[in-house]
Amino acid sequence: MNIRDKLRATIRAFSMSGGYGSGPVLSGCILVGLSGGPDSVALLRLLRELFPTVSVHAIYIDHGLRPHETPAEKAFCGQLCEHLGVPLSIRAIDALPRKTPATMRQSRYRLYEETALQIGASKIALGHNKDDQAETVMLNLIRGASLTGLAGIAPTRGMVIRPLIDVSRWEILQYLNECNQTYCLDSSNLKDIYLRNRVRIHLMPALVQYNPNIVDTLTRNARIIREEDEYLELAVTKKLMTLISRKTDQKIELFLVPLQGMERVLLRRLLRRATATVEALREIGVQHIEEIIALIKNASTGDRLYLPGAVRVIKGYSTLVITSEPPVRISETELSLPGEVVIREAGYLLRATLPEHFRQPDNNRQACLDAALMSSTLKVRARVNGDYFYPLGLGKRKKVQDYFVDEKVPRDSRNSIPLVLSNDDLVWIAGYRPDDRYKVTPATKSYCLLELIPIRGA
């Protein structure tokens, strides 16, 4: 199969058509990334030759790294595009604080997408070839990549297509030689300072000695891994849709029980997928995913992890919460006797009534105290440094901070717990414990019932 047939077959196999359907015919407008190197030059010529009805537009991006070579490359690309009747855009990457391969790649793809939008292109064609694919697989293997990394370069991703991904570098050079087509050589590709170059220059030739077909072997394995990875990813995505309880820009909540029974291999992938859907959680790394799995499988209800970037993972009764939202701190407010107040940040209604008789509390969200000892207007606020009270039944003073520690109240929840005060005395840590000084005794003649009521849907 010659290079032209391979390109057509690749377009068909990976549905690279710019129009509707999955046929081999490209249509519409295509933006070609043109560096002047052999791969991008061959790609531009082949697209013009094989698809004369397609509107092809080229873009050259100046990375600002080789000022002594860039002018000649621009001139070459301009002459080639003029000869082929292809419009050419020349763009430059703005000055970056630090030009790393990752930041340069991000900037390059941003320029591709901006230009494609401006000219109405439906696809961005790049010249990655079969050897690039094999080198990428080895590079990712060295770095310790996941299955996705071992799948190498995706033939298609969004608007981007790579029609030469199954064509070898030797076939590209042979095609250009047959066309008497010249090209530029990037001197940075010969420098050993980049790991990718060392893989290309030193490692791949060494591997050929063990397996003359190493490029074919690596690219075939990459394709199998990619197909299996895509299948698993699709299955996990469908499963994830049934597990999301709630999601915001900073938080995702997942139903816990299905996670606890899930095999680790699927759970690991599902958690990666879940955190990737939330912008604020995308920095969660592989080692953090393993910690989250341990929390799900082995920890107790209420346990949590504190991860970099102010991310918290909380194992609740029915959900797993992964969030970067700052912990809630309730605002100060007043509560009249009788009366009620909504504590919206914590999702509660705090109600005070004055029953004629003593009411035995049903749970910790209720407290019946001596109303005669309390002021007519109570203060409700979050804890502050130095707060203390006399826990009912303990008989001695205790700092609120120490009480929370002893009760194992998570530190990021402590500022959302309402403290009810009469004048400057703490009379009730709402939902936990009243103060012994305000307890009902045989001498009590008037009563105050305090109730902390969850707001439905909060």
C-alpha positions as CSV (number, residue, x, y, z in Angstrom):
1,M,0.0,0.0,0.0
2,N,1.5,3.3,-1.1
3,I,1.5,6.5,1.0
4,R,-1.6,7.9,-0.8
5,D,-3.6,4.7,-0.1
6,K,-2.4,4.7,3.5
7,L,-3.6,8.2,4.0
8,R,-7.0,7.5,2.6
9,A,-7.3,4.3,4.7
10,T,-6.3,6.2,7.8
11,I,-9.0,8.9,7.1
12,R,-11.5,6.2,6.7
13,A,-10.5,4.1,9.7
14,F,-10.6,7.0,12.1
15,S,-13.5,8.9,10.6
16,M,-11.5,12.0,9.9
17,S,-13.9,13.3,7.3
18,G,-14.6,17.0,7.8
19,G,-18.2,16.5,6.7
20,Y,-21.0,14.2,7.9
21,G,-20.6,10.5,8.1
22,S,-17.4,8.4,8.3
23,G,-16.5,8.1,4.6
24,P,-12.9,8.6,3.3
25,V,-13.7,11.9,1.5
26,L,-12.6,15.1,3.3
27,S,-14.7,18.2,2.8
28,G,-15.1,21.7,4.0
29,C,-12.1,23.7,5.2
30,I,-9.0,22.2,6.8
31,L,-6.2,24.0,8.6
32,V,-2.8,22.3,8.2
33,G,-0.1,22.9,10.8
34,L,3.0,23.7,8.6
35,S,6.4,23.9,10.1
36,G,8.4,23.4,6.9
37,G,9.6,20.0,8.0
38,P,9.2,16.9,5.9
39,D,6.1,15.6,7.7
40,S,4.0,18.8,7.4
41,V,5.2,19.5,3.9
42,A,4.2,16.0,2.8
43,L,0.8,16.3,4.5
44,L,0.0,19.6,2.8
45,R,1.0,18.3,-0.6
46,L,-1.0,15.1,-0.2
47,L,-4.1,16.9,0.9
48,R,-4.0,19.2,-2.1
49,E,-3.3,16.3,-4.4
50,L,-5.9,13.8,-3.2
51,F,-8.7,16.2,-2.2
52,P,-8.7,19.1,-4.7
53,T,-12.2,20.3,-3.7
54,V,-11.2,20.7,-0.1
55,S,-10.4,24.3,1.1
56,V,-6.9,23.9,2.6
57,H,-5.4,26.6,4.7
58,A,-1.9,26.4,6.4
59,I,-0.6,28.0,9.6
60,Y,3.1,28.5,10.6
61,I,3.7,29.1,14.3
62,D,6.8,30.9,15.4
63,H,7.8,29.5,18.8
64,G,10.5,32.2,19.3
65,L,13.1,29.5,20.0
66,R,15.2,29.6,16.8
67,P,15.4,33.2,15.6
68,H,18.3,32.3,13.2
69,E,16.2,29.6,11.4
70,T,12.7,31.0,11.6
71,P,13.0,33.6,8.8
72,A,14.1,31.0,6.3
73,E,11.3,28.7,7.4
74,K,8.7,31.4,7.0
75,A,10.0,32.2,3.5
76,F,10.0,28.6,2.5
77,C,6.5,28.0,3.8
78,G,5.3,31.1,2.0
79,Q,6.8,30.0,-1.3
80,L,5.4,26.5,-0.9
81,C,1.9,27.7,-0.1
82,E,2.0,30.2,-3.0
83,H,3.0,27.3,-5.4
84,L,0.2,25.1,-4.1
85,G,-2.4,27.9,-4.0
86,V,-2.9,27.6,-0.2
87,P,-3.5,30.6,2.0
88,L,-0.9,30.8,4.9
89,S,-1.3,32.4,8.3
90,I,1.8,33.1,10.4
91,R,1.3,33.4,14.1
92,A,3.7,33.7,17.0
93,I,3.5,32.4,20.5
94,D,3.5,35.3,23.0
95,A,6.3,35.6,25.5
96,L,5.8,33.0,28.3
97,P,7.2,33.2,31.8
98,R,8.8,29.9,31.2
99,K,8.9,28.1,27.9
100,T,8.5,24.4,28.7
101,P,7.4,21.8,26.2
102,A,4.0,21.7,28.0
103,T,3.4,25.4,27.9
104,M,4.6,25.7,24.3
105,R,2.2,22.9,23.3
106,Q,-0.7,24.5,25.0
107,S,0.0,27.8,23.3
108,R,0.5,26.1,19.9
109,Y,-2.9,24.3,20.1
110,R,-4.6,27.5,21.3
111,L,-3.3,29.3,18.1
112,Y,-4.5,26.4,16.0
113,E,-8.0,26.5,17.4
114,E,-8.2,30.3,17.2
115,T,-7.1,30.3,13.6
116,A,-9.4,27.4,12.7
117,L,-12.3,29.4,14.2
118,Q,-11.4,32.5,12.3
119,I,-11.2,30.8,8.9
120,G,-14.2,28.5,9.5
121,A,-12.1,25.3,9.4
122,S,-13.8,22.1,10.7
123,K,-10.5,20.2,11.1
124,I,-6.9,20.8,12.1
125,A,-4.5,18.4,10.3
126,L,-1.1,17.7,11.9
127,G,1.8,15.7,10.4
128,H,2.6,13.2,13.2
129,N,3.7,10.0,11.6
130,K,4.2,6.3,12.6
131,D,7.7,6.8,13.9
132,D,6.5,9.7,16.1
133,Q,3.9,7.3,17.5
134,A,6.4,4.7,18.4
135,E,8.7,7.2,20.0
136,T,5.8,8.6,22.0
137,V,4.9,5.2,23.3
138,M,8.5,4.6,24.5
139,L,8.7,8.1,25.9
140,N,5.6,7.6,27.9
141,L,6.7,4.1,29.0
142,I,10.0,5.7,30.4
143,R,8.0,8.3,32.2
144,G,5.7,5.7,33.8
145,A,2.4,6.6,32.0
146,S,-0.9,4.9,32.4
147,L,-2.7,2.9,29.7
148,T,-3.8,6.2,28.1
149,G,-0.2,7.2,27.8
150,L,0.8,3.9,26.3
151,A,-1.9,4.3,23.7
152,G,0.4,7.1,22.3
153,I,-0.8,9.9,20.0
154,A,-4.5,9.8,19.3
155,P,-5.3,9.8,15.5
156,T,-8.2,12.2,16.2
157,R,-9.0,14.4,19.2
158,G,-11.6,17.0,18.9
159,M,-10.9,19.1,15.8
160,V,-7.4,17.6,15.4
161,I,-6.7,14.8,12.8
162,R,-3.4,13.1,12.0
163,P,-3.8,11.5,8.6
164,L,-0.1,10.4,8.5
165,I,-0.2,8.5,11.8
166,D,0.2,5.1,10.0
167,V,2.8,6.3,7.5
168,S,6.5,5.8,8.4
169,R,9.1,8.6,8.3
170,W,10.9,6.7,5.5
171,E,7.8,6.6,3.4
172,I,7.3,10.3,3.8
173,L,10.9,11.1,2.7
174,Q,10.5,8.7,-0.2
175,Y,7.3,10.5,-1.3
176,L,9.0,14.0,-1.1
177,N,12.0,12.7,-3.1
178,E,9.6,11.4,-5.8
179,C,8.0,14.8,-5.9
180,N,11.4,16.6,-6.0
181,Q,10.1,18.5,-3.0
182,T,12.5,20.2,-0.6
183,Y,11.9,20.8,3.1
184,C,13.4,22.4,6.1
185,L,15.3,20.7,8.9
186,D,14.8,21.9,12.5
187,S,18.2,21.9,14.2
188,S,16.6,21.5,17.7
189,N,15.6,18.0,16.6
190,L,19.3,17.0,16.7
191,K,20.0,18.3,20.3
192,D,20.4,15.8,23.1
193,I,19.0,18.2,25.7
194,Y,15.4,16.9,25.0
195,L,14.3,13.5,26.2
196,R,12.3,12.9,23.0
197,N,15.3,13.5,20.9
198,R,17.4,11.1,22.9
199,V,14.7,8.5,22.4
200,R,14.7,9.1,18.7
201,I,18.4,9.4,18.2
202,H,19.7,6.7,20.6
203,L,17.0,4.4,22.0
204,M,15.0,3.6,18.9
205,P,18.1,2.6,16.8
206,A,19.2,0.4,19.7
207,L,15.8,-1.3,19.9
208,V,15.9,-2.1,16.2
209,Q,18.8,-4.4,16.9
210,Y,16.5,-6.5,19.1
211,N,13.4,-6.2,16.9
212,P,13.8,-4.8,13.3
213,N,10.1,-4.2,13.3
214,I,10.0,-2.3,16.6
215,V,8.1,0.7,15.1
216,D,5.4,-1.6,13.8
217,T,5.3,-3.5,17.0
218,L,4.9,-0.4,19.2
219,T,2.3,1.2,17.0
220,R,0.3,-2.0,16.7
221,N,0.3,-2.4,20.5
222,A,-0.5,1.3,20.9
223,R,-3.6,0.9,18.7
224,I,-4.8,-2.2,20.6
225,I,-4.3,-0.4,24.0
226,R,-6.0,2.7,22.6
227,E,-9.1,0.7,21.5
228,E,-9.3,-1.1,24.9
229,D,-8.7,2.2,26.7
230,E,-11.5,3.9,24.8
231,Y,-13.8,1.0,25.4
232,L,-13.1,1.1,29.2
233,E,-13.4,4.9,29.2
234,L,-16.8,4.7,27.5
235,A,-18.0,2.1,30.0
236,V,-16.7,4.0,33.0
237,T,-18.3,7.3,31.7
238,K,-21.7,5.6,31.4
239,K,-21.3,4.2,34.9
240,L,-20.2,7.5,36.3
241,M,-23.4,9.2,35.0
242,T,-25.4,6.9,37.3
243,L,-23.2,7.6,40.3
244,I,-23.1,11.4,40.4
245,S,-25.3,12.7,43.2
246,R,-24.3,16.4,42.8
247,K,-21.7,18.3,40.9
248,T,-20.6,22.0,40.9
249,D,-17.5,23.8,39.5
250,Q,-15.6,22.9,42.6
251,K,-17.2,19.7,43.9
252,I,-18.5,16.3,42.9
253,E,-20.5,13.9,45.1
254,L,-20.7,10.2,44.2
255,F,-23.0,7.6,45.7
256,L,-20.8,5.6,48.0
257,V,-22.2,2.0,48.1
258,P,-21.5,1.2,44.4
259,L,-18.0,2.5,44.8
260,Q,-17.3,0.3,47.8
261,G,-18.2,-2.8,45.9
262,M,-16.3,-1.9,42.7
263,E,-13.1,-3.6,41.6
264,R,-10.1,-1.4,42.1
265,V,-9.1,-1.4,38.4
266,L,-12.5,0.2,37.5
267,L,-12.7,2.3,40.6
268,R,-9.3,3.8,39.9
269,R,-10.4,4.8,36.3
270,L,-13.8,6.0,37.5
271,L,-12.3,8.3,40.1
272,R,-9.8,9.7,37.5
273,R,-12.7,10.3,35.2
274,A,-14.9,11.9,37.9
275,T,-12.2,14.4,39.0
276,A,-11.4,15.2,35.4
277,T,-14.9,16.5,34.9
278,V,-14.4,19.2,37.6
279,E,-12.0,21.9,36.6
280,A,-10.9,22.6,40.2
281,L,-10.1,18.9,40.8
282,R,-8.0,18.1,37.7
283,E,-4.7,18.4,39.5
284,I,-5.5,15.3,41.6
285,G,-2.7,12.8,40.8
286,V,-2.4,9.1,40.5
287,Q,-1.1,8.7,44.1
288,H,-4.0,10.7,45.4
289,I,-6.4,8.5,43.6
290,E,-4.9,5.5,45.5
291,E,-5.5,7.4,48.8
292,I,-9.1,8.0,47.8
293,I,-9.6,4.3,47.1
294,A,-8.2,3.4,50.5
295,L,-10.6,5.9,52.1
296,I,-13.5,4.3,50.2
297,K,-12.6,0.8,51.0
298,N,-11.2,1.0,54.5
299,A,-12.1,4.2,56.3
300,S,-15.0,4.9,58.6
301,T,-17.9,7.2,57.9
302,G,-16.9,10.8,58.5
303,D,-13.2,10.2,57.7
304,R,-11.6,12.4,55.2
305,L,-8.4,13.2,53.2
306,Y,-6.7,16.6,52.8
307,L,-5.0,16.8,49.4
308,P,-2.9,19.5,47.8
309,G,-4.7,22.5,46.4
310,A,-7.1,22.7,49.4
311,V,-9.0,19.6,48.1
312,R,-10.9,17.5,50.7
313,V,-12.3,14.1,50.2
314,I,-15.1,13.2,52.7
315,K,-16.6,9.8,53.2
316,G,-20.2,10.4,54.2
317,Y,-23.0,8.0,55.1
318,S,-24.2,7.6,51.5
319,T,-21.9,9.8,49.4
320,L,-18.2,10.4,48.7
321,V,-17.6,14.1,48.4
322,I,-14.5,15.5,46.6
323,T,-14.3,19.2,46.9
324,S,-12.1,22.3,46.7
325,E,-14.9,24.5,48.1
326,P,-13.7,26.5,51.1
327,P,-15.1,25.2,54.4
328,V,-18.4,26.9,55.4
329,R,-18.3,29.5,58.1
330,I,-21.7,30.7,59.3
331,S,-22.5,34.4,59.7
332,E,-23.4,35.9,63.0
333,T,-27.1,36.4,63.6
334,E,-29.7,36.8,66.4
335,L,-32.5,34.6,67.6
336,S,-35.4,35.9,69.6
337,L,-37.2,33.9,72.3
338,P,-39.5,32.7,70.8
339,G,-38.4,32.9,67.2
340,E,-36.5,31.2,64.4
341,V,-33.6,32.0,62.1
342,V,-32.3,30.4,58.9
343,I,-28.6,29.5,58.9
344,R,-28.4,29.2,55.2
345,E,-24.6,28.4,55.0
346,A,-25.1,25.3,57.1
347,G,-28.5,24.3,55.7
348,Y,-30.4,24.6,59.0
349,L,-33.3,26.4,60.6
350,L,-32.7,27.2,64.3
351,R,-36.0,27.5,66.2
352,A,-36.7,28.6,69.8
353,T,-40.0,27.9,71.4
354,L,-41.2,28.4,75.0
355,P,-43.2,25.3,76.0
356,E,-45.3,25.3,79.2
357,H,-43.7,22.1,80.3
358,F,-40.4,20.4,80.0
359,R,-39.8,18.7,76.7
360,Q,-37.5,15.7,76.7
361,P,-35.2,16.2,73.6
362,D,-35.6,13.5,71.0
363,N,-32.0,13.7,69.7
364,N,-28.9,15.9,69.8
365,R,-30.6,18.4,67.5
366,Q,-32.8,19.5,70.4
367,A,-32.1,21.0,73.8
368,C,-34.5,22.0,76.5
369,L,-33.0,24.7,78.8
370,D,-34.0,27.0,81.6
371,A,-35.5,30.0,79.9
372,A,-35.3,32.2,83.0
373,L,-31.5,32.1,82.9
374,M,-31.4,33.2,79.3
375,S,-31.6,36.6,77.7
376,S,-34.6,37.4,75.5
377,T,-32.4,37.6,72.4
378,L,-29.8,35.0,71.8
379,K,-26.7,35.3,69.6
380,V,-25.9,32.6,67.0
381,R,-22.4,32.5,65.5
382,A,-19.5,30.3,64.5
383,R,-16.7,29.5,67.0
384,V,-13.9,31.9,67.8
385,N,-10.6,31.4,69.5
386,G,-11.1,31.2,73.3
387,D,-14.7,29.9,73.3
388,Y,-15.5,27.6,76.2
389,F,-18.5,26.1,77.9
390,Y,-19.5,23.7,80.6
391,P,-20.6,20.5,78.8
392,L,-23.8,19.0,80.3
393,G,-22.9,16.3,82.8
394,L,-19.2,16.9,82.7
395,G,-19.1,19.4,85.7
396,K,-16.1,21.4,84.5
397,R,-15.1,24.0,81.9
398,K,-13.9,22.9,78.5
399,K,-12.6,24.7,75.5
400,V,-14.8,24.4,72.4
401,Q,-11.7,23.5,70.3
402,D,-10.9,20.6,72.7
403,Y,-14.5,19.4,72.7
404,F,-14.5,19.3,68.9
405,V,-11.3,17.3,68.9
406,D,-12.6,14.9,71.5
407,E,-15.8,14.4,69.5
408,K,-13.8,13.9,66.3
409,V,-15.6,16.8,64.5
410,P,-13.8,17.3,61.2
411,R,-11.9,20.5,61.3
412,D,-13.4,21.8,58.0
413,S,-16.9,21.3,59.5
414,R,-16.3,23.1,62.8
415,N,-17.0,26.6,61.5
416,S,-20.4,25.5,60.2
417,I,-21.7,24.4,63.6
418,P,-23.9,27.1,65.2
419,L,-23.0,28.2,68.7
420,V,-25.9,29.7,70.7
421,L,-25.0,32.3,73.3
422,S,-26.9,34.2,75.9
423,N,-25.1,37.4,76.4
424,D,-21.5,36.1,76.4
425,D,-22.2,32.6,77.7
426,L,-22.3,29.6,75.4
427,V,-25.6,27.8,76.1
428,W,-25.6,25.2,73.4
429,I,-23.3,23.8,70.7
430,A,-26.2,23.2,68.3
431,G,-26.5,19.5,67.3
432,Y,-24.0,18.4,70.0
433,R,-24.3,19.4,73.7
434,P,-25.9,22.1,75.9
435,D,-24.2,24.0,78.7
436,D,-24.5,22.5,82.2
437,R,-25.2,26.0,83.7
438,Y,-28.5,26.3,81.7
439,K,-29.9,22.8,82.4
440,V,-33.4,22.3,83.6
441,T,-33.6,21.6,87.4
442,P,-36.5,21.0,89.8
443,A,-36.5,24.8,90.4
444,T,-37.0,25.6,86.7
445,K,-40.3,27.4,86.1
446,S,-40.0,28.4,82.4
447,Y,-38.5,26.4,79.5
448,C,-36.8,27.1,76.2
449,L,-36.8,24.4,73.5
450,L,-34.1,24.9,70.9
451,E,-34.3,22.9,67.7
452,L,-31.9,22.6,64.8
453,I,-33.9,21.6,61.8
454,P,-32.3,20.6,58.4
455,I,-33.6,22.6,55.5
456,R,-34.9,20.3,52.8
457,G,-32.7,20.4,49.7
458,A,-29.9,22.3,51.4
